[in-house]
Amino acid sequence: MHVLIIGAAGMIGRKLAERLSRDGALSGHALEAMTLVDVVTPEPPAAFDGKVTLHTVDLSEPEASATLIASRPDVIFHLAAIVSGEAELDFERGYRINLDGTRHLFEAVRLAHAQDGYRPRLVFTSSIAVVGAPLPFPIPDDFHTTPLTSYGTQKAICELLLSDYSRKGYFDGIGIRLPTICIRPGKPNKAASSFFSSILREPLVGREAVLPVGDEVRHWHASPRSAVGFLLHGATIDLEEVGPRRNLSMPGVSATVGEQIEALRRTAGDKAVKLIRRKPDEMIMRICAGWAAGFEATRARALGFAAETSFDEIIRIHIEDELGGML
């Protein structure tokens, strides 16, 4: 079994490679090789006995994808994207990377299929940003895509392409609509949603965090551990059970910012909560106004996808996975 991870230097890509390295197998097949790709050189996972190939490429370059699939990986995880806030500020770059890069990959697989029948499993990370206000709560699985940001629009277009290329038999694709991943380790990034993690992550280690929105903002979340689980399940699930609608909204936890803060208080006390500094940001508040508060995720749950059920659990997982189990 040969796995290709595009976007392997990012947080989820690193954790996915580490998990695959520990498991040593995927879908009952021994994992013999991993190809890790990003715009910066990814780090090879520890304790992997198979072959690891590292590539530093920009997927938006038309020839890059053909090079990556020349070795015919069995499973492709496509995680590469620029995040929501950056895609909103840099229109051209957002479309070049999030849309053009994805289509170049899909086309490279299609051409390889025409040559020798190559047909990999392709797991694409989409986003709940493909829907936008006004929205019901919870959002049903059959709700139409209504993106209100450039990032959401780019992901929605890619979802349509994935379904069509899968329908034509060029690859066996599944789109995983990730909730906002929380608590993300590391430092805040340019995603408009990064404050959801920072208002918990920084106070848990005694640092100040900035909150740009009000306590009433409600959103849909899952942990990095769940995100990796979604991707692995998407790589192994029988897609005959999924059917022609290949893009799935994942399970998660619906919570307001205020409920997040109260979960932090229960875990780390008032001292941690006092480290949150309120600083309203109009652009982020405007983007948040169109975000999803929660999904039914009935199809995904029925197919075996699972996530946390409370924010206390999400915080506990962060402490276990990133802080050595201790505050």
C-alpha positions as CSV (number, residue, x, y, z in Angstrom):
1,M,0.0,0.0,0.0
2,H,1.3,3.4,-1.1
3,V,-0.2,6.6,0.4
4,L,0.3,10.1,-0.9
5,I,-0.4,13.0,1.5
6,I,-0.7,16.4,-0.2
7,G,-0.4,19.2,2.5
8,A,1.7,16.9,4.7
9,A,3.5,19.8,6.5
10,G,0.3,21.2,7.9
11,M,-1.0,20.1,11.3
12,I,-3.5,17.6,10.1
13,G,-1.1,16.2,7.5
14,R,1.6,15.7,10.1
15,K,-0.8,13.9,12.5
16,L,-2.2,11.8,9.7
17,A,1.3,10.7,8.7
18,E,2.1,9.9,12.3
19,R,-1.0,7.9,12.8
20,L,-0.4,5.9,9.6
21,S,3.2,5.3,10.7
22,R,2.0,3.9,14.1
23,D,-0.7,1.8,12.5
24,G,1.5,0.4,9.8
25,A,-1.5,-0.5,7.7
26,L,-4.5,0.9,5.9
27,S,-7.7,-1.0,5.0
28,G,-6.1,-4.2,6.0
29,H,-3.1,-3.7,3.8
30,A,0.5,-3.2,5.1
31,L,1.7,0.3,4.5
32,E,4.9,0.1,2.4
33,A,5.4,3.6,1.2
34,M,4.4,7.2,2.0
35,T,4.9,10.2,-0.2
36,L,4.6,13.5,1.7
37,V,4.1,16.7,-0.2
38,D,3.8,20.4,0.6
39,V,5.1,23.9,-0.4
40,V,7.6,23.5,2.4
41,T,9.5,20.3,3.0
42,P,7.5,18.0,5.3
43,E,9.1,16.1,8.1
44,P,9.2,12.3,7.8
45,P,7.1,10.5,10.5
46,A,9.0,8.7,13.2
47,A,9.1,5.0,13.5
48,F,8.0,4.2,9.9
49,D,9.7,1.2,8.5
50,G,8.6,1.7,4.9
51,K,9.8,4.0,2.2
52,V,9.2,7.8,2.7
53,T,9.5,10.2,-0.2
54,L,9.4,14.0,0.4
55,H,8.5,16.5,-2.2
56,T,8.5,20.3,-2.0
57,V,6.1,21.5,-4.7
58,D,3.3,24.0,-5.4
59,L,0.3,22.0,-6.5
60,S,-1.0,25.0,-8.4
61,E,1.8,24.4,-11.0
62,P,0.2,22.3,-13.8
63,E,3.0,19.8,-14.1
64,A,3.4,19.1,-10.3
65,S,0.5,16.7,-10.0
66,A,1.6,14.4,-12.9
67,T,5.0,14.0,-11.1
68,L,3.3,13.2,-7.8
69,I,1.1,10.4,-9.2
70,A,3.8,8.9,-11.5
71,S,4.4,6.2,-8.8
72,R,0.6,5.5,-8.8
73,P,-0.2,5.8,-5.0
74,D,-3.1,3.7,-3.9
75,V,-4.7,6.4,-1.7
76,I,-4.4,10.1,-2.1
77,F,-5.2,12.5,0.8
78,H,-5.6,16.0,-0.6
79,L,-5.3,18.4,2.4
80,A,-3.5,21.3,0.7
81,A,-5.2,24.7,0.8
82,I,-4.8,28.2,1.9
83,V,-7.1,29.1,4.8
84,S,-10.3,31.1,4.9
85,G,-9.0,34.5,6.0
86,E,-6.1,34.4,3.6
87,A,-8.3,33.3,0.7
88,E,-10.6,36.2,1.4
89,L,-7.8,38.8,1.4
90,D,-5.9,37.4,-1.6
91,F,-8.5,36.5,-4.2
92,E,-6.2,35.4,-7.0
93,R,-4.0,33.2,-4.7
94,G,-7.0,31.6,-3.2
95,Y,-8.4,30.5,-6.5
96,R,-5.0,29.4,-7.8
97,I,-4.2,27.1,-4.9
98,N,-7.6,26.0,-3.6
99,L,-9.3,25.5,-7.0
100,D,-6.7,25.3,-9.8
101,G,-4.4,23.1,-7.7
102,T,-7.2,20.7,-7.0
103,R,-8.3,20.5,-10.6
104,H,-4.7,19.9,-11.8
105,L,-4.6,16.9,-9.4
106,F,-7.9,15.6,-10.6
107,E,-6.9,16.0,-14.2
108,A,-3.5,14.2,-13.7
109,V,-5.4,11.3,-12.2
110,R,-7.9,11.3,-15.1
111,L,-5.1,11.2,-17.7
112,A,-3.3,8.4,-15.8
113,H,-6.6,6.5,-15.8
114,A,-6.8,6.8,-19.5
115,Q,-3.2,5.5,-19.9
116,D,-3.4,2.4,-17.7
117,G,-6.7,2.2,-15.8
118,Y,-5.2,3.8,-12.7
119,R,-8.0,4.5,-10.2
120,P,-7.0,5.5,-6.6
121,R,-9.0,6.3,-3.6
122,L,-9.0,10.1,-3.3
123,V,-9.9,11.7,0.1
124,F,-10.5,15.4,-0.3
125,T,-10.7,17.8,2.7
126,S,-13.6,20.1,2.1
127,S,-15.1,22.5,4.6
128,I,-18.4,23.5,6.3
129,A,-17.7,26.9,4.7
130,V,-19.5,25.5,1.6
131,V,-22.8,26.6,3.3
132,G,-23.6,30.2,4.4
133,A,-26.4,32.2,6.1
134,P,-29.3,32.2,6.3
135,L,-29.0,28.7,7.7
136,P,-31.3,26.3,9.6
137,F,-30.1,24.8,12.9
138,P,-29.1,22.0,12.7
139,I,-28.3,22.0,9.0
140,P,-29.7,18.9,7.3
141,D,-27.5,16.7,5.0
142,D,-29.5,17.7,1.9
143,F,-29.1,21.4,2.4
144,H,-27.7,23.1,-0.7
145,T,-24.3,24.7,-0.9
146,T,-24.5,28.5,-0.3
147,P,-21.0,29.8,0.3
148,L,-20.5,33.4,1.3
149,T,-16.7,33.5,1.2
150,S,-14.2,32.9,-1.5
151,Y,-12.8,30.0,0.4
152,G,-16.2,28.4,0.7
153,T,-16.9,29.0,-3.0
154,Q,-13.6,27.3,-3.9
155,K,-14.3,24.3,-1.8
156,A,-17.8,24.0,-3.2
157,I,-16.6,24.0,-6.7
158,C,-14.0,21.3,-5.8
159,E,-16.8,19.2,-4.3
160,L,-18.7,19.3,-7.6
161,L,-15.6,18.3,-9.5
162,L,-14.9,15.4,-7.1
163,S,-18.4,14.0,-7.5
164,D,-18.2,14.3,-11.3
165,Y,-14.7,12.7,-11.7
166,S,-15.9,9.9,-9.3
167,R,-19.1,9.4,-11.3
168,K,-17.0,9.0,-14.5
169,G,-14.8,6.4,-12.8
170,Y,-11.5,8.3,-13.0
171,F,-11.0,7.9,-9.2
172,D,-12.9,6.7,-6.2
173,G,-13.4,10.0,-4.4
174,I,-14.9,11.2,-1.1
175,G,-15.1,14.7,0.2
176,I,-14.8,15.2,4.0
177,R,-16.4,18.5,5.1
178,L,-14.3,19.2,8.2
179,P,-15.8,21.1,11.1
180,T,-13.6,23.9,12.5
181,I,-10.7,22.0,14.0
182,C,-10.2,22.9,17.7
183,I,-8.0,23.0,19.6
184,R,-5.3,23.3,16.9
185,P,-1.8,23.0,18.3
186,G,1.0,25.5,17.5
187,K,0.4,29.2,16.8
188,P,-2.6,31.1,15.4
189,N,-2.8,31.1,11.6
190,K,-4.5,33.3,9.1
191,A,-7.8,31.4,9.2
192,A,-10.7,33.6,10.3
193,S,-11.6,30.8,12.7
194,S,-8.2,30.5,14.4
195,F,-9.5,32.4,17.5
196,F,-11.6,29.4,18.4
197,S,-8.5,27.5,19.2
198,S,-6.3,30.4,20.5
199,I,-8.8,31.4,23.3
200,L,-8.4,27.9,24.8
201,R,-4.8,26.9,23.7
202,E,-3.0,30.0,25.0
203,P,-4.8,30.3,28.4
204,L,-4.1,26.6,29.0
205,V,-0.4,27.4,29.0
206,G,-0.7,30.7,30.8
207,R,-0.6,33.0,27.8
208,E,-3.0,35.8,26.8
209,A,-5.3,35.3,23.8
210,V,-7.4,37.7,21.7
211,L,-11.1,37.2,21.2
212,P,-12.4,39.1,18.1
213,V,-16.1,38.2,18.3
214,G,-18.9,38.1,20.9
215,D,-19.7,35.2,23.3
216,E,-22.9,34.5,21.4
217,V,-21.2,33.3,18.2
218,R,-22.0,29.6,17.8
219,H,-20.0,27.2,15.6
220,W,-19.3,23.6,14.7
221,H,-16.1,21.9,16.0
222,A,-14.1,18.7,16.2
223,S,-10.7,17.9,17.5
224,P,-7.5,17.2,15.4
225,R,-7.8,13.5,16.6
226,S,-11.3,13.3,15.1
227,A,-10.1,15.0,11.9
228,V,-7.5,12.3,11.4
229,G,-10.1,9.6,12.2
230,F,-12.5,11.1,9.5
231,L,-9.8,11.0,6.9
232,L,-8.8,7.4,7.7
233,H,-12.4,6.2,7.7
234,G,-12.9,8.0,4.4
235,A,-10.0,6.1,2.9
236,T,-11.3,2.7,4.0
237,I,-15.1,3.0,3.8
238,D,-17.0,1.1,1.1
239,L,-18.1,3.9,-1.2
240,E,-20.9,1.9,-2.5
241,E,-22.6,2.6,0.8
242,V,-21.9,6.4,0.4
243,G,-23.6,6.4,-3.0
244,P,-23.3,9.2,-5.7
245,R,-23.4,12.1,-3.2
246,R,-19.7,11.9,-2.3
247,N,-19.4,14.9,0.0
248,L,-20.3,14.4,3.6
249,S,-20.7,16.9,6.5
250,M,-18.8,15.4,9.5
251,P,-20.1,15.1,13.1
252,G,-19.0,17.6,15.6
253,V,-19.8,19.7,18.7
254,S,-22.0,22.8,18.4
255,A,-21.0,25.4,20.9
256,T,-21.0,29.2,21.5
257,V,-17.8,31.1,22.3
258,G,-19.3,31.5,25.8
259,E,-19.8,27.8,26.2
260,Q,-16.2,27.2,25.1
261,I,-15.0,29.7,27.8
262,E,-17.1,28.0,30.4
263,A,-15.5,24.6,29.5
264,L,-12.1,26.3,29.8
265,R,-13.2,27.6,33.3
266,R,-14.2,24.1,34.4
267,T,-10.9,22.7,33.2
268,A,-8.4,25.4,34.1
269,G,-10.2,27.8,36.4
270,D,-10.9,31.6,36.4
271,K,-7.2,32.4,36.1
272,A,-7.1,30.9,32.6
273,V,-10.3,32.7,31.5
274,K,-8.9,36.1,32.6
275,L,-6.2,35.7,30.0
276,I,-8.8,36.2,27.2
277,R,-8.6,39.8,25.9
278,R,-11.6,41.0,23.9
279,K,-10.7,43.0,20.8
280,P,-13.5,43.1,18.2
281,D,-12.5,42.6,14.5
282,E,-15.1,43.8,12.0
283,M,-13.8,41.5,9.1
284,I,-13.9,38.4,11.3
285,M,-17.3,39.3,12.8
286,R,-18.7,39.7,9.2
287,I,-17.3,36.4,8.1
288,C,-18.6,34.7,11.3
289,A,-22.1,36.0,10.7
290,G,-22.4,33.6,7.7
291,W,-21.0,30.5,9.4
292,A,-22.8,27.2,10.3
293,A,-23.8,26.7,13.9
294,G,-24.2,22.9,13.6
295,F,-25.1,20.0,11.3
296,E,-27.3,16.9,11.6
297,A,-24.5,14.8,10.0
298,T,-26.9,11.9,9.8
299,R,-25.4,10.3,6.8
300,A,-21.8,10.5,8.2
301,R,-22.8,9.1,11.6
302,A,-24.7,6.2,9.9
303,L,-21.6,5.4,7.9
304,G,-19.4,5.2,11.0
305,F,-17.9,8.7,11.3
306,A,-17.6,9.8,14.9
307,A,-16.5,12.9,16.9
308,E,-16.5,14.4,20.4
309,T,-19.8,15.2,22.1
310,S,-18.8,18.1,24.3
311,F,-16.2,20.9,24.5
312,D,-14.9,19.5,27.8
313,E,-13.9,16.4,25.8
314,I,-12.2,18.5,23.1
315,I,-10.1,20.3,25.7
316,R,-9.3,17.0,27.4
317,I,-8.0,15.6,24.1
318,H,-5.8,18.6,23.6
319,I,-4.3,18.2,27.0
320,E,-3.6,14.5,26.4
321,D,-2.2,14.9,22.9
322,E,-0.3,18.2,23.2
323,L,0.4,18.9,26.8
324,G,1.5,15.5,28.0
325,G,-1.7,15.0,29.9
326,M,-1.0,17.8,32.4
327,L,-1.8,21.5,32.8
